Amino acid sequence: MQREASFVHAWNQAQSPDTDDEEGERQHRYRTLWISDLHLGTPGCQAAALLDFLKRTECETLFLVGDIIDGWQLRRQWYWPQAHNDVIQKLLRKARKGTRVIFIPGNHDEFARRYLGHNFGGIDVAEDWIHETADGRKLWVMHGDLFDGVIQCAKWLAHVGDSLYEFTLRLNRHLNSLRARLGLPYWSLSKYLKLKVKRAVSYVGDFETAVAREARNRGVHGVVCGHIHHAELRDIDGILYANDGDWVESLTALAEHADGRLEILEWSTHMRADMPVTKLSQNLHKLAT
């Protein structure tokens, strides 16, 4: 009930009209976009970069693939700055302006699973989804926590790991504050550590294989998920495996183009390409502090 109350409070806070002006923004247009693991309600959420992404992209359908609002963190300590409000407002505005927005809850916002089949402010809540691409491929969209043995069998361990992860992200913010002052680009310490730890690499591989196997059992061409904060787009024994990454470490999304082609978007790269160096340095400094 505490998590649900936190969710409702956060959602209600974001209902005031947003007034952002998108005139002059360079727009990137896609048929479909998938984002997950925003972790709104935590200091680790890269809300400024996320807002930049939402303002400068347009799509017919937007999938929110779980862990959008971090109920675990909000239950421990309330954290909800204006930038997180702005993200919710932007998502609601997209829904009002005609984008179909589909929210598939994850383990951090599992309280929302009691609202499956409901619509909030134009956003549909669903357990999972079958999406058909422009070139006719059927993709199973789900968060991915049901394939995580730690979440399913030892939830207390998942909460311990979550606390350690938050510590790493805090350290990462201080590190990137220094990098921004030196004019260096954003760099993820937690992502680097995960890639260097053999067990973490093995966990990612096992997760991907299990998800692809279930997609095959369901008779679809591929699967789109989040959960493990590791963006990926590859073939696993004839099944397309796509992970849209996250917005605390990698700043990534999955995009479908008009012809059905899929692409991992690394938004930090788009920011470097579209912004003057001085403005980018200022934005990275804001992200890191």
One Martini backbone bead per residue (centre of mass of N, CA, C, O) as a GRO file, in nm:
protein
  289
    1MET     BB    1   0.055   0.064  -0.018
    2GLN     BB    2   0.294   0.257  -0.016
    3ARG     BB    3   0.359   0.237  -0.314
    4GLU     BB    4   0.086   0.330  -0.419
    5ALA     BB    5   0.086   0.606  -0.282
    6SER     BB    6   0.340   0.710  -0.421
    7PHE     BB    7   0.236   0.688  -0.708
    8VAL     BB    8  -0.016   0.870  -0.682
    9HIS     BB    9   0.133   1.121  -0.585
   10ALA     BB   10   0.319   1.151  -0.830
   11TRP     BB   11   0.094   1.165  -1.043
   12ASN     BB   12  -0.065   1.411  -0.926
   13GLN     BB   13   0.173   1.615  -0.943
   14ALA     BB   14   0.169   1.584  -1.282
   15GLN     BB   15  -0.122   1.726  -1.377
   16SER     BB   16  -0.015   1.975  -1.455
   17PRO     BB   17   0.040   2.185  -1.689
   18ASP     BB   18   0.246   2.205  -1.955
   19THR     BB   19   0.500   2.456  -2.109
   20ASP     BB   20   0.661   2.351  -2.326
   21ASP     BB   21   0.885   2.443  -2.597
   22GLU     BB   22   0.941   2.298  -2.934
   23GLU     BB   23   1.046   2.520  -3.083
   24GLY     BB   24   1.335   2.448  -3.279
   25GLU     BB   25   1.339   2.155  -3.257
   26ARG     BB   26   1.488   1.864  -3.335
   27GLN     BB   27   1.330   1.606  -3.515
   28HIS     BB   28   1.261   1.260  -3.446
   29ARG     BB   29   1.124   1.003  -3.655
   30TYR     BB   30   0.895   0.733  -3.566
   31ARG     BB   31   0.699   0.459  -3.528
   32THR     BB   32   0.867   0.335  -3.275
   33LEU     BB   33   0.906   0.333  -2.911
   34TRP     BB   34   1.145   0.223  -2.653
   35ILE     BB   35   1.128   0.247  -2.292
   36SER     BB   36   1.325   0.205  -1.983
   37ASP     BB   37   1.438   0.248  -1.679
   38LEU     BB   38   1.404   0.542  -1.540
   39HIS     BB   39   1.367   0.587  -1.227
   40LEU     BB   40   1.164   0.752  -1.101
   41GLY     BB   41   1.263   0.869  -0.773
   42THR     BB   42   1.572   0.898  -0.841
   43PRO     BB   43   1.892   1.028  -0.860
   44GLY     BB   44   1.976   0.846  -1.121
   45CYS     BB   45   1.796   0.991  -1.298
   46GLN     BB   46   1.809   1.118  -1.641
   47ALA     BB   47   1.596   1.364  -1.692
   48ALA     BB   48   1.723   1.566  -1.892
   49ALA     BB   49   1.779   1.365  -2.121
   50LEU     BB   50   1.489   1.255  -2.140
   51LEU     BB   51   1.355   1.523  -2.218
   52ASP     BB   52   1.514   1.563  -2.474
   53PHE     BB   53   1.406   1.309  -2.610
   54LEU     BB   54   1.094   1.369  -2.592
   55LYS     BB   55   1.108   1.646  -2.749
   56ARG     BB   56   1.289   1.512  -3.015
   57THR     BB   57   1.051   1.297  -3.045
   58GLU     BB   58   0.853   1.092  -3.271
   59CYS     BB   59   0.548   0.882  -3.254
   60GLU     BB   60   0.294   0.649  -3.266
   61THR     BB   61   0.447   0.453  -3.054
   62LEU     BB   62   0.483   0.417  -2.690
   63PHE     BB   63   0.694   0.229  -2.485
   64LEU     BB   64   0.672   0.137  -2.134
   65VAL     BB   65   0.915  -0.107  -2.004
   66GLY     BB   66   0.946  -0.040  -1.714
   67ASP     BB   67   1.061   0.124  -1.447
   68ILE     BB   68   0.953   0.425  -1.426
   69ILE     BB   69   0.868   0.401  -1.126
   70ASP     BB   70   1.035   0.392  -0.805
   71GLY     BB   71   0.896   0.229  -0.541
   72TRP     BB   72   1.133   0.141  -0.368
   73GLN     BB   73   1.257   0.424  -0.318
   74LEU     BB   74   0.998   0.578  -0.220
   75ARG     BB   75   0.967   0.402   0.037
   76ARG     BB   76   1.238   0.489   0.167
   77GLN     BB   77   1.251   0.775  -0.010
   78TRP     BB   78   1.161   1.085  -0.091
   79TYR     BB   79   1.190   1.159  -0.458
   80TRP     BB   80   1.066   1.466  -0.643
   81PRO     BB   81   1.148   1.647  -0.880
   82GLN     BB   82   1.060   1.850  -1.136
   83ALA     BB   83   1.181   1.677  -1.368
   84HIS     BB   84   0.990   1.433  -1.310
   85ASN     BB   85   0.732   1.581  -1.366
   86ASP     BB   86   0.802   1.656  -1.662
   87VAL     BB   87   0.800   1.371  -1.772
   88ILE     BB   88   0.503   1.305  -1.716
   89GLN     BB   89   0.390   1.543  -1.876
   90LYS     BB   90   0.511   1.456  -2.150
   91LEU     BB   91   0.363   1.185  -2.172
   92LEU     BB   92   0.075   1.305  -2.155
   93ARG     BB   93   0.105   1.489  -2.401
   94LYS     BB   94   0.150   1.271  -2.612
   95ALA     BB   95  -0.124   1.136  -2.568
   96ARG     BB   96  -0.298   1.391  -2.638
   97LYS     BB   97  -0.147   1.419  -2.940
   98GLY     BB   98  -0.167   1.080  -3.041
   99THR     BB   99   0.004   0.898  -2.886
  100ARG     BB  100   0.063   0.572  -2.822
  101VAL     BB  101   0.058   0.466  -2.479
  102ILE     BB  102   0.245   0.192  -2.324
  103PHE     BB  103   0.228   0.032  -2.003
  104ILE     BB  104   0.480  -0.190  -1.859
  105PRO     BB  105   0.533  -0.322  -1.580
  106GLY     BB  106   0.761  -0.371  -1.326
  107ASN     BB  107   0.924  -0.431  -1.028
  108HIS     BB  108   0.936  -0.123  -0.929
  109ASP     BB  109   0.615  -0.098  -1.058
  110GLU     BB  110   0.414  -0.339  -0.958
  111PHE     BB  111   0.164  -0.184  -0.849
  112ALA     BB  112   0.046  -0.138  -1.148
  113ARG     BB  113  -0.070  -0.435  -1.197
  114ARG     BB  114  -0.361  -0.366  -1.073
  115TYR     BB  115  -0.416  -0.182  -1.362
  116LEU     BB  116  -0.483  -0.372  -1.569
  117GLY     BB  117  -0.666  -0.230  -1.844
  118HIS     BB  118  -0.611   0.057  -1.793
  119ASN     BB  119  -0.655   0.425  -1.811
  120PHE     BB  120  -0.410   0.702  -1.789
  121GLY     BB  121  -0.419   0.982  -1.960
  122GLY     BB  122  -0.386   0.776  -2.226
  123ILE     BB  123  -0.255   0.532  -2.066
  124ASP     BB  124  -0.180   0.207  -2.110
  125VAL     BB  125  -0.219  -0.093  -1.914
  126ALA     BB  126   0.010  -0.376  -1.938
  127GLU     BB  127   0.168  -0.679  -1.920
  128ASP     BB  128   0.175  -0.707  -2.238
  129TRP     BB  129   0.290  -0.733  -2.595
  130ILE     BB  130   0.196  -0.733  -2.946
  131HIS     BB  131   0.413  -0.630  -3.202
  132GLU     BB  132   0.385  -0.494  -3.532
  133THR     BB  133   0.572  -0.441  -3.782
  134ALA     BB  134   0.604  -0.303  -4.095
  135ASP     BB  135   0.736  -0.604  -4.190
  136GLY     BB  136   0.561  -0.832  -4.001
  137ARG     BB  137   0.674  -0.853  -3.719
  138LYS     BB  138   0.656  -1.026  -3.410
  139LEU     BB  139   0.659  -0.865  -3.084
  140TRP     BB  140   0.748  -0.922  -2.757
  141VAL     BB  141   0.639  -0.718  -2.481
  142MET     BB  142   0.852  -0.686  -2.188
  143HIS     BB  143   1.039  -0.644  -1.913
  144GLY     BB  144   1.188  -0.931  -1.742
  145ASP     BB  145   1.162  -1.018  -1.429
  146LEU     BB  146   1.053  -1.320  -1.474
  147PHE     BB  147   1.378  -1.395  -1.562
  148ASP     BB  148   1.463  -1.336  -1.257
  149GLY     BB  149   1.579  -1.520  -0.998
  150VAL     BB  150   1.610  -1.306  -0.776
  151ILE     BB  151   1.323  -1.191  -0.786
  152GLN     BB  152   1.168  -1.472  -0.751
  153CYS     BB  153   1.358  -1.613  -0.499
  154ALA     BB  154   1.525  -1.328  -0.378
  155LYS     BB  155   1.410  -1.032  -0.295
  156TRP     BB  156   1.605  -0.933  -0.074
  157LEU     BB  157   1.855  -0.932  -0.263
  158ALA     BB  158   1.751  -0.719  -0.457
  159HIS     BB  159   1.744  -0.488  -0.244
  160VAL     BB  160   2.044  -0.489  -0.182
  161GLY     BB  161   2.139  -0.439  -0.473
  162ASP     BB  162   1.991  -0.168  -0.503
  163SER     BB  163   2.155  -0.012  -0.289
  164LEU     BB  164   2.434  -0.053  -0.423
  165TYR     BB  165   2.357   0.080  -0.688
  166GLU     BB  166   2.300   0.363  -0.572
  167PHE     BB  167   2.589   0.410  -0.476
  168THR     BB  168   2.720   0.398  -0.757
  169LEU     BB  169   2.557   0.638  -0.874
  170ARG     BB  170   2.662   0.853  -0.682
  171LEU     BB  171   2.956   0.824  -0.763
  172ASN     BB  172   2.904   0.884  -1.063
  173ARG     BB  173   2.811   1.181  -1.031
  174HIS     BB  174   3.079   1.291  -0.921
  175LEU     BB  175   3.253   1.205  -1.159
  176ASN     BB  176   3.081   1.364  -1.382
  177SER     BB  177   3.123   1.642  -1.267
  178LEU     BB  178   3.424   1.647  -1.329
  179ARG     BB  179   3.408   1.582  -1.633
  180ALA     BB  180   3.239   1.833  -1.711
  181ARG     BB  181   3.456   2.045  -1.622
  182LEU     BB  182   3.660   1.903  -1.847
  183GLY     BB  183   3.477   1.831  -2.111
  184LEU     BB  184   3.361   1.550  -2.067
  185PRO     BB  185   3.189   1.282  -2.119
  186TYR     BB  186   2.973   1.063  -2.041
  187TRP     BB  187   3.014   0.803  -1.775
  188SER     BB  188   2.970   0.459  -1.676
  189LEU     BB  189   3.053   0.287  -1.399
  190SER     BB  190   2.841   0.057  -1.371
  191LYS     BB  191   2.874  -0.052  -1.658
  192TYR     BB  192   3.175  -0.118  -1.638
  193LEU     BB  193   3.158  -0.318  -1.400
  194LYS     BB  194   2.963  -0.524  -1.530
  195LEU     BB  195   3.155  -0.593  -1.778
  196LYS     BB  196   3.398  -0.695  -1.574
  197VAL     BB  197   3.205  -0.898  -1.448
  198LYS     BB  198   3.158  -1.223  -1.501
  199ARG     BB  199   2.880  -1.276  -1.366
  200ALA     BB  200   2.728  -1.050  -1.510
  201VAL     BB  201   2.774  -1.153  -1.796
  202SER     BB  202   2.636  -1.427  -1.747
  203TYR     BB  203   2.358  -1.317  -1.666
  204VAL     BB  204   2.292  -1.176  -1.930
  205GLY     BB  205   2.310  -1.427  -2.111
  206ASP     BB  206   2.091  -1.595  -1.964
  207PHE     BB  207   1.861  -1.398  -1.998
  208GLU     BB  208   1.854  -1.379  -2.308
  209THR     BB  209   1.807  -1.682  -2.360
  210ALA     BB  210   1.541  -1.715  -2.201
  211VAL     BB  211   1.375  -1.504  -2.356
  212ALA     BB  212   1.409  -1.627  -2.641
  213ARG     BB  213   1.280  -1.901  -2.575
  214GLU     BB  214   0.997  -1.790  -2.506
  215ALA     BB  215   0.944  -1.655  -2.777
  216ARG     BB  216   0.945  -1.917  -2.937
  217ASN     BB  217   0.705  -2.053  -2.778
  218ARG     BB  218   0.506  -1.806  -2.881
  219GLY     BB  219   0.555  -1.753  -3.201
  220VAL     BB  220   0.769  -1.530  -3.245
  221HIS     BB  221   1.027  -1.320  -3.375
  222GLY     BB  222   1.041  -1.148  -3.096
  223VAL     BB  223   1.197  -0.937  -2.833
  224VAL     BB  224   1.107  -0.684  -2.585
  225CYS     BB  225   1.314  -0.529  -2.329
  226GLY     BB  226   1.459  -0.492  -2.005
  227HIS     BB  227   1.596  -0.453  -1.660
  228ILE     BB  228   1.937  -0.490  -1.717
  229HIS     BB  229   2.077  -0.235  -1.843
  230HIS     BB  230   2.119  -0.367  -2.158
  231ALA     BB  231   2.177  -0.286  -2.461
  232GLU     BB  232   2.023  -0.478  -2.738
  233LEU     BB  233   2.079  -0.623  -3.085
  234ARG     BB  234   1.994  -0.963  -3.165
  235ASP     BB  235   2.059  -1.294  -3.255
  236ILE     BB  236   1.884  -1.595  -3.115
  237ASP     BB  237   1.828  -1.859  -3.278
  238GLY     BB  238   1.619  -1.674  -3.472
  239ILE     BB  239   1.582  -1.454  -3.247
  240LEU     BB  240   1.485  -1.144  -3.165
  241TYR     BB  241   1.686  -0.938  -2.953
  242ALA     BB  242   1.557  -0.665  -2.744
  243ASN     BB  243   1.715  -0.394  -2.562
  244ASP     BB  244   1.656  -0.057  -2.440
  245GLY     BB  245   1.770  -0.023  -2.155
  246ASP     BB  246   1.834   0.309  -2.010
  247TRP     BB  247   1.813   0.619  -1.762
  248VAL     BB  248   2.103   0.583  -1.573
  249GLU     BB  249   2.336   0.495  -1.787
  250SER     BB  250   2.294   0.477  -2.128
  251LEU     BB  251   2.076   0.636  -2.280
  252THR     BB  252   1.837   0.442  -2.413
  253ALA     BB  253   1.673   0.318  -2.717
  254LEU     BB  254   1.411   0.187  -2.914
  255ALA     BB  255   1.371   0.178  -3.277
  256GLU     BB  256   1.122   0.226  -3.534
  257HIS     BB  257   1.098   0.246  -3.853
  258ALA     BB  258   0.895   0.277  -4.128
  259ASP     BB  259   1.025  -0.017  -4.243
  260GLY     BB  260   1.103  -0.185  -3.953
  261ARG     BB  261   1.360  -0.091  -3.856
  262LEU     BB  262   1.600  -0.146  -3.606
  263GLU     BB  263   1.725   0.068  -3.323
  264ILE     BB  264   1.977   0.184  -3.125
  265LEU     BB  265   1.962   0.459  -2.906
  266GLU     BB  266   2.219   0.695  -2.831
  267TRP     BB  267   2.163   0.993  -2.683
  268SER     BB  268   2.445   1.107  -2.633
  269THR     BB  269   2.510   1.117  -2.938
  270HIS     BB  270   2.284   1.310  -3.022
  271MET     BB  271   2.373   1.541  -2.841
  272ARG     BB  272   2.653   1.580  -2.972
  273ALA     BB  273   2.540   1.632  -3.266
  274ASP     BB  274   2.318   1.881  -3.183
  275MET     BB  275   2.523   2.024  -2.990
  276PRO     BB  276   2.701   2.237  -2.855
  277VAL     BB  277   2.966   2.203  -2.655
  278THR     BB  278   2.883   2.398  -2.429
  279LYS     BB  279   2.593   2.292  -2.385
  280LEU     BB  280   2.670   2.000  -2.326
  281SER     BB  281   2.844   2.051  -2.075
  282GLN     BB  282   2.613   2.174  -1.910
  283ASN     BB  283   2.423   1.926  -1.919
  284LEU     BB  284   2.618   1.722  -1.791
  285HIS     BB  285   2.644   1.873  -1.526
  286LYS     BB  286   2.344   1.853  -1.448
  287LEU     BB  287   2.332   1.540  -1.448
  288ALA     BB  288   2.574   1.510  -1.221
  289THR     BB  289   2.420   1.709  -0.980
   0.00000   0.00000   0.00000
